């Protein structure tokens, strides 16, 4: 399904040939994210991602960068997460060389111009302000702080206004020297491309880029002895809540079991939470659950937006569904969860860009790639007993974390509800 070559400088090149596709997706995945930042440089990974699109030596303006790709009908963008920064591009297969050249130029030759920095600093501060004003986003920020207090995983990827306001050009260049090195980067390509063709072009552009010293990771502590609650009172129409427990890392053998458990609980419109909380009780328009995996940790999170007057009712109903999940899971539910998980994966990976990101993400973050058939085999082998064991292990009263944003002040009464 894929081919891999490691250049002499440590740069990993992954390709997946999709001959039926007319497009090529390219992703440069950098092992630099918010978890690898010092406290006084919080948000610097995200800041750098923005600045890379502001201009290079050959393409001095953001417009010239975007025009180079949009001028051939392509799409270019970037994103920053807790453990990685991604620069990606999707173009028609005939324009592969242009896309590769532009992405390489961003990583090797960005100017980090002082004037551009000050403009983009204000843009990012406005982005932070926007996220603080969005209760759905704010409650996700709070649940991370509850799950990982005073830890890198608990920090917001964009940083805060104070740290972003103080980041200097010298800090940025130092961070790039630490993280933006070829042996900390994966180039992942999928679509109408041959491996040898891709590698030869990448070697010309990036083969002389010198390797650097890699980061040693970051500290994580999942120890929790009692439930945690945090309320941020805000004058919204809804109360937005996240209820979460610690989960499994990217390497944990039961991570796929947790994925199926999540699907039964809150993944999709046939899940228990959607059926009971929305369809039967009418307590929420949006209710769902999701799983995240990190280097040494993970989480299972339920989100819902509800009427503040019905907040306690909704929390009790959600906790009841968690308790029921621990008691009984049917064979029909397991079958539906398996088919939904496998089907969504296969549908997603018909797209060249998604395939590039999926393969590249595994190589960067796990140093091991499972292909589609391997994942399907793992999912098919999961039993009801496997799901029950994980539910018993993770879904305990002392492990609950509840974050709420909205017109709520009943902290004491809400904390008494956190039992399953």
N, C-alpha and C positions, 0 to 999 in steps of 0.2 A: 504493500500500500504506500510505502514511502522509501526514500533513499536518504542516506546521511553521509556527509563528508565533513571532516574536521580539518580546517586549514592549519598551517604551521603556527599561526599566532593564536590558535585556540578557538577561532570563530567557527561555530557550528552551522552547517547549511543542511536544511531539511527540505526535501521536495516530494510532492505527491503529484504524479501525472494523472490528469483527468481529461482524457482525449475527447470526451463528449462536450467539454466546456469551450466556450469561445473567449473566456476571460482568464485572467491570472490574478490571484490574490497574493500579495507580498506583505509580510509582517517582520519588522525588526523588533525583537523582544529583548529588552534590557533588564538585567537583574538589579534594578534600582527602583525602589518604591519608598513609601512613607515609613515603613518599618526599619529602614536602614539609615534613617536620619537621626541626628542628635536633636535634643529638645530645642536648642536655640536656632536650629535650621529647619524646623517643622514646616513642611510645605515646599521645600526646595525642589524635590523631584517633580512635583506638579508645575512649579515655576519654570523649570528647565524645559519641560515638555512644551509649554506655551512659547517660550523664547526660541526654540528650534524652528518654529514656523514663522518667525519674524524677519529672517533674512540670513543669507550666507554670503560668502565672498563672491560667488558667481551669480547668485540671485539675491540681490541686496534688500529686496522688499518682500513682504508677505504676499503681495499681489503677484509678483513674478513666480513665486513658488506655487501658488494655487493655479495660476494660469498654465504653468507647464503641464499640470495633470488634467485640469478641467478642459484645456485646449485640445486634448485628445479624447475627451469624453469620460475621463476617469474620476475616481473619488480618492481623496487623501485626508487622513485625520490621525489623531493620536489620542492616547488615554493613559492615565496614571492610576495605579492601584496600590495596595499596601505592599506588595512584593515585586512588582514589575511595572515598567513603563513600556508602552507599545506605540510604534509608529507604523502605520499601515497604509496600503494603497491597493486599489483594484482598478484594473484597466483591461481593455481588449488585448488579446494575446499578442497582437502585432506591435503593441506599444510597451512591451515588457522592459526593453532597454531604457526607455525614458523614465519609467517609474522607478527602476532600480537606481538609476543615476540620481534622481531627485532625493530619494530616501537616504542614499549614501552621503549625498551632499549635506543633508540636514545633520547627520550624526558627526561628520568629520569637519565641517567648515562653517558651522553656525557662528555668527559674529558676536552675539551677546553684547550688542551695542548699548551704551549707557542710556541714551535717549529712549531706545526701545524698551529697556528694562523699566524705566520709570512709568512709561505708558502702560505696559503690561502689568506692572505691579498694581496699578489702580483698577485695571480690568479684573484681576484675580480677587482683589478686595471686594469688588462689586459682586463677583461670583459667590464669595463667602457670604456676603450680605443676603444674596438671593436664597442661598441654601438655608440660612438661619430663618428666613421668612417662610420657607416651605415646611410645614409641619411634618409631612411624610418623610422628608430628608432629615429634619432635625431629630425626629424620634429614632431614626437609624443611627445617628451619631451618638445619641444618649445610650442606646443599648450596647454599643461597642464599648463605651466607657464603663458600663456596669460589668460587662463580661471580662474586660481586661483593664482594670483600674491602674492608672499610672504605668502603663505599658505601651510599647509602640503600636500594638494592634488596636489599642483603644483610642488612638489619635485620629483625627480627621485627615484624610489624604491631602486636602488643600491647605492644611495648616490653619492657623488663626491669623487675625488681622495684625496682631502685634509682631509675630515672627515674620510674616510676609513683608511687612513694612520695614523690617530691619535687615533683611537678607542683602548681602553685598555681592558685587561682581566677583570679588576674590573668593568668597564662599562658594559661589557657583562653579568657578573654574576648578577649585579644589575638589568639589563633589564629583564633577565630571571626570577628573583625573582618577578618582577612586572607583567610580562605577561604570563609566562609559568606556570600557576597554573590550577588545574583541573576545577575550576569553570569558566575558560575562554577558555575551550577546548571542542570540540565535537568530539566524535569518531563515524564515520559513516561507516556502513558496508552494502554491497549489494551483493547478489549472492546466492549460494547454502548453506544457513546458517539459523538456527533457532534463534530467538531472545534470548530465555532463555540460549541457549548454548553459544552465544556470550557474554552475560552479565556476566555469571558465570566466564568465563575465564578473562574478563576485570577486574572484581572485585578482582580476585586473584593477578593480576599484578599491578593494579592502585588504588585499593580501599583504601589503607592506605596513599596515596599521600595527604598531607594537603592542604586545600583550602587557597586562598590568597585574598588580597584586589584588587579590579578591577579598571582599569583606568576609568576616567570620560569622555572620548571622546576627540574630537579635534575641533578646530574652523574652520568654513567655512563661506565665504562671497561670494554670487553670484551676488552682486549688480554690474551692469554695465550700464553706461549712454551713451557710444559712442563706435563705432567699434574700434578694436585693431588690429594692424599689427606688425609682427616681422619678419625680414629677416636676415638669416645667410648666407652670401655670401660664396660659396664653389665651387670649380672647379669640378663639376660633369657633366656627360653627360646629366642628366635630372634635371629639377627643381621639387622638391618634395613639395607638399603643403598639409596642413590640414586646412580646413575651419570648424569652430565649433561654437555651441551655447550651453549655459547652458541648462540642461535638468531636469529630475526629480529624486528624491531620491528612494531608495529601497522601501519606504513605501507609495509613492505617488499613489493615486488611478488611475491616468492617465498614469502610467508607461507602461502598456500594450498597450495603445493607441499609445504612442510614438514608441513602438516597431514595430507596424504595419506601422506607418508613415515612419519609417526608411526602412522597407522592400520595400514599394512602391518606395521610393526615391533611395536607393542604396544597397538593400539586394538581391544579386543574379544576374544572367545573364539576367533576364527578367525585371530588375528594370529600372527606367527612366534614371538614370545616366549612367548605362552600355550601354543601348540601344542608347541613344543620343550622349554621349561624346565619347564612343569607337566605336560602330557599325556605327552610321550615320556620325559622324564628324571625326573619326579616330585620336582623340587628345591624347588618353591615352591607354596604354596596361592594366594597373591596375587602376581601379577606383571603389571605394566602400564606403559605409557609415556604421557606427556602433554606438551603444548606450552603455553607461556605467551608472550604478547606484551606488551611494554611500550612506553613512549614512544620510547625510543632503543635498546632491547635486547630480548632474549627468550631462551628456553631450550627444550631438548628433554631430558626427564628420564625415566629408567627407575627404577621402584621395585620392590623384591622383599623378601620376608621369608623367610629360609632357616635351616636347621639350621646352627648355628655350625661344626659339624664338616665341613659341606659347602660352606662359604662360598667357598673358593678355586675349587672345582669349579663353583659357580654363576657366579662372576665370569667365569671362563674361557668358560663356555658362553654367557653373555650377550655377551661380546666377540666370540665366534665368529659369533653371529647378526648383530652389527653389521658385521663384515667381509664376511659373505655378502651383506648388504643392499647394500653398496657394489659388489659384483661382479655381482649379477643380481637384477632385479625382473621378474616375468612379467606378461604382458598380463592374465591372469586376476586376479592380485593387484591390479593397478591398477584394473580394473573393479570388483572387490569393494570396494576402498577408496573409490572414488567413490560407489558406491551406498550404502554404509554412512554416509558423511559427509553426503550429500544427504538420505538418509532420516531420520537422527537429527535433522538440522536441521529438517526439515519436521514431524516428530512433536513436537519440542520446542515449536515455535512455534504449535501448535494451542492452547496454554494462554495465556490473556490476560496473566498475570503474566510469563511467559517472554518474550512478545512485547514488553511494555513495557520490560523490562530489556535486551533485545537491541537495540532501536532506541535507547533512551536511552544505553546504553553506547557505541554507535558515535558518537552525536552529541557526547557529552561528551569522549570520549577520542580521536576521530579528526576531529571536525568534518565528517564525511561519512558518509552512511548508504548502504550497499548493501542493496537489497531481496533477497528470497529468490531471485528469478529471476536477478538479476545474479550472486549467489554461485554458483548452479547453473551458469550459463554459464561462469564462471571455472574451476570445478572440472572441468567436462566437457572443457575445452580443454587440460588438463594432460596431458603425455605421459610415457612411460617415461624418455625422455632428460632431461626436466625433473627427475624424481626422482633420477636418477643424478647429475646435476650438483650438486644440493643435498647429496646424501649425500657426495660427494667433498669438497665445500667444508667441511662442518661436522663430519663424523665422522672426525677425524684424531687420532692418538695424543697430540700435544701439546695438544689441546684438551679432553682428558678430565678430568672431576672426579668423584671417588668419595668419598662420605661413608658412614660405617658407625656404627651404634649397636648395641652388643651385647657379649657376652663374648669380645672379640677383642683381641689384642695384637700380632699379626704385621705390624707396619706395613711393615717393610723388604721382606718377601717379597710383600706385596700390591701395593706400589708398582711392583714389577717386572712385574706382570701387565698394567699399563695400556698396552697396545699394540693397535692395530687395523690 
